[in-house]
Amino acid sequence: MANNCEFCAHYLYDDEEEVYYCDVSLDEDEMEQYMRGTNADCGFFKLYDEYKMVERQN
């Protein structure tokens, strides 16, 4: 599950470009691993928890 971008808090939608993108700044080596698919688990994965966000607003 850690490599499923759809559930990650860093996976954002750009309204102007109408595309999803990862908001994490990767260095050159990390980007190469990502592009080649050699890094099976994303070290930056953070589960997006909608309920936790609402909890803070109360």
Buried (B, 14 or more C-beta within 10 A) or exposed (E): EEEEEEBBBBBEEEEEEEEEEBEBEBEEEBEEBBEEEEBEEBEBBEEEEEEEEEEEEE
